[in-house]
Amino acid sequence: MSKIHIVSNRLPLSIEKNENGLKIIPSVGGLATGMRSIYKEFGGKWIGWSGIESDDLTKKDVQQIDIKLEEENCLAVQLTKEEINLYYEGFSNNVIWPLFHYFSQFIEYNNDYWEAYKIVNQKFADKTLETLEDGDTIWIHDYQLLLVPEMIKEKKPGVTIGFFLHIPFPSFEVFRTLPWRKELIQGMLGADLIGFHTYDYERHFFSSVRRLLGYEISFNQIHLEDRIVMGDAFPMGIDYKLFHSKARELFQKTQQEKSELHRELEKYFLVSPERKLVLSIDRLDYSKGIPNRLRAWGSKLYSGLVFLPVAAI
C-alpha cells in the first residue's frame, strides 16, 4: 500500500531537554492539528525539525530523539543554530515572509540567507528520500520549503508530490523584485499539485510562472516539458467534531470542574448578558494588523464589545 508522508519545517510535536532527559510535547499549531491524523492513517512519516538545535545535542541525545520520534512515526531533520538563524530567521522570515505579505520595506536581501535556505531545503529533501518508495505520496508544507518539491522529484520521479502554501502568494509585480524568483518557482513546480488558500493567490502564482518561465497554462494546468502540474485553491478547515465535542464537555462540567477563567467569564455574562466577547489569537507580527484591529475595536462601532487578546508567540 502506498503511504502518505508529511514534510514541514516543524514536527507535530516538540522535544524538551532538561535534567531528567528528553520529553515529547504535542504541538497545538494549526498545521499539526489539521494534519496529525493523515500520515498515521496512511502509514507514512512526518519529517521536520525537532525544535532543538543540533549544537546542543550529544550523539546519545540524537539517538534517543530518533527512537522517541520513531514511536510517533516521525523523522527529525537536524539543524544547527547557524542554519536556523540564516535559513529560518533569515531567508524564511526576513525575505519571503515580508515579500509575500506585501511588506517589502522589511525585506533583508542577503546572499548568505539564500545559500543557507538551499542547504537546509536539501537536508529536508534528503531526509524524506530516506523513507520514500515509488508510489508514495509526499505532502510538503509552506514557505520554508519551497525548493524541496523539485529536489525530491529529481531523485524520485515515481512519487506523487503535493505542496501547500499557507501564506499568500504575491502579485507578479511584487514577486519579481526577488533576486531568486526563478529558483523558487522552479522549486515549487517539482510538485504535481500545488495548493493555495484563495483563487487570487493561485492566479498570482500562475502569472509568475508564465512571465518568468514561459510555460503554457490552461485553466489550472501548467504544461511543463514532460508533465503537467496542477494548481488550485484549497481553504483549510478545522476539525469541527473535535471542537464541538470539547464545547459540549465543558458545558457538562460542574462548577468545581471548570477552570477559574471559565467561572469568571460566567460571572461576567450573568452581570452583563447583553455584552459580546471577542477572542483573538494571533502571533505578534506586523502582518496581522493588530494595531488596526485594536483601533477598530476601540471605535464607537464596536463600543459594545469586550476584547481579550491572546498572543500566541
C-alpha positions in Angstrom: 0.0 0.0 0.0 1.3 3.5 -0.9 2.0 5.7 2.0 1.4 9.5 2.6 4.3 11.4 4.2 4.1 14.9 5.6 7.1 17.3 5.3 7.1 20.6 7.2 9.5 22.9 9.0 8.4 21.6 12.4 7.3 18.3 13.6 3.8 17.9 15.1 5.5 17.7 18.5 8.3 19.5 20.4 11.2 17.9 22.3 12.4 19.5 25.5 15.7 18.6 27.0 16.1 19.0 30.8 18.0 17.4 33.7 15.5 14.5 33.6 16.2 13.7 30.0 14.1 14.3 26.9 10.4 15.0 26.9 8.0 15.0 23.9 5.2 17.6 23.9 2.4 17.5 21.2 2.2 20.8 19.2 -1.0 22.8 19.1 -0.5 24.8 16.0 -2.9 24.8 13.1 -0.8 22.6 10.8 -0.1 20.0 13.5 -3.8 19.9 14.5 -5.1 19.7 10.9 -2.6 17.1 9.6 -1.9 14.9 12.6 -4.1 12.0 11.6 -3.3 12.0 7.9 0.2 10.5 7.9 -0.6 7.9 10.6 -3.7 6.7 8.9 -1.8 6.1 5.7 1.3 4.5 7.3 3.6 7.4 6.5 6.2 9.5 8.3 6.2 13.2 9.4 9.5 14.8 8.5 10.6 18.0 10.2 12.9 19.8 12.6 12.6 18.7 16.3 12.9 22.2 17.7 16.3 21.7 19.3 19.5 22.9 17.6 21.9 20.1 17.0 24.7 22.1 18.6 23.0 21.4 22.0 22.8 17.7 21.4 25.2 14.9 22.0 25.4 11.8 19.8 23.4 9.9 22.5 20.8 12.7 22.6 20.3 12.3 18.8 19.9 8.6 19.1 17.3 8.9 21.9 15.4 11.6 19.9 15.3 9.3 16.9 14.0 6.4 19.0 11.3 8.6 20.6 10.2 10.1 17.3 10.1 6.7 15.6 7.4 5.7 18.1 5.4 8.7 16.8 6.2 7.8 13.1 8.3 11.0 12.8 11.8 11.7 11.4 13.9 14.6 12.6 16.0 16.9 10.4 19.0 18.1 12.4 19.7 21.8 12.1 22.4 23.9 13.7 21.9 27.3 15.4 23.5 29.0 12.4 21.2 27.2 10.0 18.2 28.2 12.0 19.4 31.8 12.1 20.1 32.0 8.4 17.5 29.8 6.8 14.6 30.3 9.2 15.0 33.7 10.8 16.9 35.0 7.8 15.5 33.9 4.4 12.2 32.5 5.5 11.1 35.2 7.9 13.1 38.3 6.8 12.8 37.7 3.0 9.9 35.5 2.0 7.5 36.4 4.8 7.5 40.2 4.3 7.7 39.9 0.5 4.7 37.5 0.3 2.7 39.8 2.7 3.5 43.0 0.7 5.8 44.5 3.3 8.8 44.9 1.0 10.2 47.6 3.3 11.1 44.9 5.8 13.0 42.6 3.4 16.7 41.9 4.2 18.3 40.8 1.0 21.3 38.7 2.0 23.0 36.1 -0.1 24.1 34.1 3.0 20.4 33.7 3.8 19.8 32.3 0.3 22.7 29.9 0.5 21.6 28.5 3.9 18.0 28.2 2.6 19.2 26.0 -0.3 21.3 23.8 2.1 18.6 23.3 4.6 16.0 22.5 1.9 18.3 19.9 0.6 18.5 18.4 4.2 14.8 18.1 4.3 14.7 16.5 0.8 17.5 14.0 1.7 15.8 13.0 5.0 12.5 12.5 3.1 14.2 10.5 0.4 15.5 8.0 3.1 11.9 6.8 3.7 10.3 7.2 0.2 9.3 4.3 -2.1 7.9 4.6 -5.6 4.2 5.1 -5.5 4.2 7.0 -2.2 2.7 10.5 -1.8 4.5 13.4 -0.1 2.7 16.4 1.2 5.1 19.3 1.6 4.1 22.4 3.6 4.8 26.1 3.4 7.2 28.8 2.5 10.2 27.4 4.4 10.5 24.5 2.0 9.8 26.0 -1.5 12.7 24.2 -3.1 12.0 20.7 -1.6 9.5 19.5 -4.3 11.9 19.8 -7.1 14.8 18.3 -5.1 12.7 15.2 -4.4 11.2 14.9 -7.9 14.6 14.9 -9.5 15.6 11.9 -7.4 12.2 10.1 -7.2 10.1 10.9 -10.2 7.8 8.0 -9.4 6.4 9.6 -6.3 3.4 12.0 -6.2 4.2 15.3 -4.6 1.7 17.8 -3.2 2.7 21.3 -1.9 0.5 23.7 0.1 1.4 27.3 0.7 -0.1 28.5 4.0 0.6 32.2 3.3 -0.4 34.5 0.4 1.4 34.3 -2.9 2.0 37.9 -4.0 1.3 39.6 -7.4 4.0 39.3 -10.1 4.8 43.0 -9.7 5.9 42.3 -6.1 7.3 38.8 -6.6 9.6 39.8 -9.5 11.6 42.1 -7.1 13.1 38.9 -5.5 16.6 38.1 -7.0 15.9 34.3 -6.5 12.4 34.4 -8.0 13.0 31.8 -10.8 14.6 29.3 -8.4 11.7 29.4 -6.0 9.1 29.0 -8.8 11.1 26.1 -10.3 11.3 24.5 -6.8 7.5 24.7 -6.4 7.0 23.2 -9.8 8.6 20.0 -8.6 5.2 19.2 -7.1 2.3 17.6 -9.0 -0.3 19.5 -7.2 0.2 23.0 -5.7 -2.4 24.3 -3.3 -3.3 27.9 -2.1 -5.8 29.3 0.3 -7.6 31.5 -2.3 -8.0 31.8 -6.0 -6.2 35.1 -6.1 -3.0 33.5 -4.7 -3.3 30.8 -7.3 -3.8 33.4 -10.1 -0.7 35.4 -8.9 1.4 32.2 -8.9 0.2 31.3 -12.5 1.1 34.8 -13.6 4.7 34.5 -12.2 5.1 31.0 -13.8 4.0 32.3 -17.2 6.1 35.5 -17.1 9.2 34.1 -15.6 9.4 30.6 -17.2 7.1 30.9 -20.2 5.1 27.7 -19.6 1.7 27.3 -21.2 -1.1 27.4 -18.7 -4.7 26.3 -19.4 -7.3 26.6 -16.7 -5.4 25.3 -13.6 -2.9 23.2 -15.5 0.8 24.2 -16.0 2.3 22.3 -19.0 6.0 21.5 -18.4 8.2 19.8 -20.9 7.5 16.3 -19.6 4.4 16.5 -17.3 1.5 18.6 -16.1 1.4 20.4 -12.7 -2.0 21.3 -11.2 -2.7 24.3 -9.1 -5.9 25.0 -7.2 -7.4 26.7 -4.1 -8.0 24.6 -1.0 -9.1 26.6 2.0 -8.0 24.7 5.1 -10.7 23.9 7.6 -10.7 22.8 11.2 -11.7 19.6 13.0 -15.3 20.7 13.7 -16.3 17.5 15.5 -13.3 17.9 17.9 -14.2 21.5 18.9 -17.9 20.7 19.1 -17.3 17.8 21.4 -15.0 19.8 23.6 -17.5 22.6 23.9 -20.2 20.1 24.9 -17.9 18.5 27.6 -17.3 22.0 29.0 -21.0 22.8 29.5 -21.5 19.4 31.2 -18.8 20.1 33.9 -19.7 21.1 37.4 -18.6 24.5 38.8 -15.7 22.7 40.7 -14.5 21.1 37.5 -14.4 24.3 35.5 -11.3 26.5 35.3 -11.1 29.7 37.1 -11.2 31.7 33.9 -14.4 29.9 32.8 -16.0 30.6 36.1 -15.1 34.3 35.9 -16.5 34.6 32.4 -19.8 33.1 33.5 -20.0 35.7 36.3 -19.3 38.4 33.7 -22.1 37.2 31.4 -24.5 37.0 34.3 -23.9 40.6 35.2 -23.9 41.8 31.6 -25.8 39.3 29.4 -26.2 41.7 26.5 -22.4 42.3 26.0 -20.4 40.4 23.4 -16.9 38.9 23.7 -14.3 38.8 21.0 -11.4 36.4 21.4 -8.4 37.0 19.1 -5.5 34.5 18.9 -2.6 35.8 16.8 1.2 35.9 16.6 2.6 39.3 17.4 3.5 40.0 13.8 3.3 43.1 11.7 1.3 41.3 9.0 -1.6 40.6 11.4 -2.8 44.2 11.5 -3.2 44.1 15.3 -2.9 47.9 15.9 -5.5 48.5 13.3 -7.9 46.0 14.9 -7.3 47.5 18.3 -8.2 50.9 16.9 -11.3 49.4 15.3 -12.5 47.7 18.5 -12.0 50.9 20.3 -14.2 52.9 17.9 -17.9 53.7 18.5 -18.9 50.9 16.1 -17.5 48.3 18.5 -18.2 50.1 21.8 -20.4 47.2 23.0 -17.6 44.6 22.7 -15.1 43.4 25.2 -11.7 42.4 23.6 -9.5 39.7 25.1 -6.2 39.5 23.1 -4.3 36.2 23.4 -0.9 36.5 21.9 0.5 33.2 20.5 4.2 33.8 20.1 
